[in-house]
């Protein structure tokens, strides 16, 4: 009988997910290899996969088992292929620029008349959010993947879920503001939606906590005892000499987010990892695996000690470093003994349906 491994948050067994994604990639001509694996502590795996003919097309995966980790990496590969993220920073050449479509078949091109912003892009509420002073001009929204605006502003359709209205977002806005935030893949549409929403929550809450220097409540020991595999991974990290703070980042139960902060006693450097999912257990597991994704235990001394300069901590440049690899600065306020919120024993575990 073929083995089937089911984990929380996934609508199919890992074996089927991996086989389906591998076969689909091969059918489209991709030759993806597993370039490196790491398993620094129990129940924490990470893998780096890449295309053998174009190693710049790579992704990383994480999980509490090898199969979960590989499924994670392959899922991210599909995210980046489907959203054209692998090629987001490049001019695609004249052939692609003049093709019937550059990004997606349902894209639309909006032409500016007399330098005015074309009608039909986004809606009034979105313009108020992105450009309240109406400082943007059409030339600032040209799609750089296809050229310098000869065809106008390229926009792709997004369906607003509350009323199912289709809104056209400039590709330029998506690439400059969101980058990969909210990209997701899944075995089913709802699984992908949960993943995408979880990432949006995680990034928003992480930025808010770091920028404001919010002190988080620690997770009580009796709560951690519910998750023996996660507890074992944390215990092994501590045996290697690191101090850990496992915290509830839900801000009083508002968001499904967890935090684990690693403190290196050798140099006082700190690294804050965040994870999100409707399930408390999955969110905590993701936070721990994110902490060590792509890192061996001797690569945890590249971070900074906390600082007092809140202006520097909250600067866009510092927050961007946290978005890229979590190597930005963290405020001393983050480590205050008195938390700004009480611990909230939240859990919204349910099926994706």
N, C-alpha and C positions, 0 to 999 in steps of 0.2 A: 504493500500500500504506500502511495506517495506521501511523504511527510508534508503536513500543513501547519504552519506556525502563524497564529493570529496574535496581534498585539493591540493594545488600546489605541483608538483613534484611527485605525486603518480598516477599510471596508473589505479587503481581501487578504488572503494569506500571503506572507512575504515571498514564498516560493513562486506563486503565480505572478505577483507584481514584478519580481526580478526577471523572470522568463519573458513576460510580455514586453517589458521595456527593452531588454537586450535584443529580442527578435525584431522589434520595431526599428531600433537604431540600425541594426544590420541590414534590414530591408531598404533603408534609405541610404545605405552606403557608408555608414559610420563604423569605424573599427575602434571601439572604446576598450582601453585596458585599465586594469587596476595597478597603478604605478607604485603606490606605497600604502602600507597599513601601520596603524599604531594601536596598541592596547596597553596604555600605561598603568592602569589599575583595573581591578575586576569590574565587569559590566560597563566599561567605557571603551568604545571602539571608534576609530576614525579612519577614513580611507580617502585617498586622492585618486580620482580617475581622469583620464584624458584620451583624446583621439590620437591614435598612433601617427597619423599623417599631419596633424596640426595640434601639437601639445598645448598651444595657447587656449584651445577649447577644452577647458578642464572644469571640474567641480569637486567639492569636498562633501563627504557625508559623515554623519555621526549617529550613534545608536548604542543601545545596551547589549547588542549582540552583533555578530558579523553580518548576519542576514539583514537585520534592521538597518545597520550602517550602510550596507551596499544599496539597499532599496532607497535610502535617503539620498545617496549620491546620484543614483540614476534618476530619481525624481527631480533633483535640482538640475540635472542635465537637460531634462525635458522642459523645465521652467525656462531655462536660458535659451534653448532653441526656439520654443514657442513664442517667447517675448522678444526674440532677436537680440538678446542682451549680449551675446558673444561679440556682436559686431557694432554695438552701440556707439563706440568711440571712433569709428572709421568712416571715411568717405568710400562708398561702395562702387564707385566707378561709373563711367558714362553709360555702359550697357544697362546696369540696374537703374540708373537715374532716369533713363528714357523708357523703361519697361512699362507695361500696362499698369503695374502697381509696384511700389518700392517695399512696403512693409506687409500689408495685408490686402486681399482682394476687395474688402469693403471700406478701404480708406477713401477719404475725400480730400480734394485740393481746393483751398479757398483763395481766391484772387483778391488782392487789395485794389480798391479804386481810389485814386487821388491820395494815397497814403493813409486812408482810413482803415480801421480794423474791420475785416469782412464780417458780414452777418452770418449767424449760424454756428459760430464757435462757442462752445460751452453754454452758459446761461448767465443771467445777471448776478445771481448769487455767487457763482464761481469767479466771475470777473471781480466782484467786490472782495473776494478772499485773496485772489492771486495778484490783483493790480488795483488796490483801492484808490490810488492817486492817478490812475489812468496814464501811467508813465510809459507803458509798453507801446512800442510801434511794431507794425507787421514785420519789419526786417529783423526784429529780435526773436521772432518765432519761426524763422525758416528752418527747414529740416536739413541739418548738416550732413546726414547720411547720403542724401541724393544730390547735394550741390549747394548753391547759394540763393535759392529761391526762385529760380526761373519758372517753376511750375506753380509757385505760390506757397501757401502754408499747408503742410500735410497734417491731417488729423485723422484719428481712428475712433470708432464708436465704442462708448461705454454705456452699459444699461444700468440706470439708477434703480436699485432694488426696491425702494419704497413705493415707486409708482410705475416702474418699468419704462420710463422715458429714456430715449436714446440721446446721449449728449456726445458731441465731438470734441475730443481733447487733442490739442496740438502735440505731435510727437516730441517736439522740442520741450514742452512743459513736462511731459512724463519723464524724459531722459534727464532733465536738469534737476527736477525737484524730488522725484521718487526713486530714481535709479532702479534698484532691484526690490525695493520695499513693497510688499504685497504680492509679489510674484509667487505663484504656487502651482503645484501639480498634485493630482490624486487619482486613486483608482475610480472614484466617482466624482461627479460635479460637486456634491455637498462636502465630500472629504477635502477637495481642493479649496472650497470656500472657507472651511474651518481653518485650514492651514494659512490661507492668505490673511484672514481676519486676525488670527493669533499673532502673526508677524507684525501686523500694523499695531496691535495693542502693545506688543513687546517693545517695538521701537519708540512709540510715543511715550510709554511709561518710563522707559529707560532714560530717554532724553530729559523728561520732566524731573525725575528723581536726581539725576546728576547735575542738571543746570540749577536746581533749587537747593541742592545740598540736603535733601530730605533723609532723615534717619529712619531706618526701617526696623520693625519688630522682628526679633529672632523667632524661628519656629521651635516650639517646645519639643523636648526630647520625646515625650509620649506620642507626638504626632509623627516624628521621624521614624519611630519604632514600627509604624505601619508599613514601611517600605524597606525591608531588609536588604535588598540588592543595592539600592541607592545608599543606604547607610554604610554598607560594606565598602563601597567605592570611596565615600567620604572618609571613612576610617583609615583606609590605606593611604590616602593623600596626607592625612594628619601624621601618619607614621613616618612619612618622608620628611617631616619637619615643618610642614606648612600649617598655619592657623586658618580656620574657616569660619565664616559667619553665614549661616543659612537663614535667609530672611523671607518674610512674606511681603511681596511687592505689589499687593493688590490695592494698596491705598485705602484700606478699610473695607475690603470686599468689593470694590468698584470694578476691578479689572482682573482677569485670570492670569496673573503674572507672578513669577517667583524670582528670587535672586540668591546667588551664592557668590560671596566675595572671598578671594584667596589673599592671604597676607603672608608675605615672605619675611620671616624674622631676620634673615641674613642682612637685608638692606632696607627693610621697611616698605618695600614696594607693594602695591595692591592692584588687584585685577577683579573687576566686578562683572560677573556673567549674569545674564537675564534670559528667561525662557517663558513662553506663554502657551497655554492650551486650556480649553474648558475643564479638563480633568486636572485636579491638583497634582496627582501622581505624575502624569505625563509632562506637565509644566516643570515640575521639579527635576524629573529625569533629563529633560531637554537642557535645563540650566546647567546640570552637572556635565553632560556630554559636551555642551558648547564650551565649557570651561577648558576642556582638554582637546578640543578638535584641532587636529593638525599639530599638536604640541606634545613632545615627550616631557618627562618630569624635569629634565635639565634645561628646558626652554621656557621656564616660568620666571626667569629673572630679568626680563626685558621691559618691565613696567616701571611706573614712577611711584615714589612715595606720595601720600596725600599732600595737598597744599592749602594755604589759607586764602589765596587770591580767588575769590568767587567770580570776579570778572573774567579771569582767564578760564576758569572751569566752565563757565556758561557761554564762552565765545563760540561762534559757529565753527571755527577751525578745530577747536578741541572736541566739540560734539561730533564733528565729521570723523575725527580719528576714532572715536568710540564706535561709530557706525562701521568703519572699515575693519578694524581689528582690535577694538577695545583697549588701545594703548594710550588713550588720552588721560588727562589728569582728573583726579577725584578730590572733592573737598574734605577737609577734616570734619566738617559738619555731618557728613555721611556716617561718621563713626561715633556720634554722640551717644552716650549711655541711655538717655531718655528718648525713646522713639517718638516720631511725630504722629504715628498711628498705633493703635492697639492691634495685636495679632488677630486675624480673622480666619477662622477655620473654614474656608470656602471650598466648594467643589460643585462643578456643574456637569459632572460626568453623565454622558448619554450617548446614544448612537448619533451618527451624522444625519440621520433621517429626521 
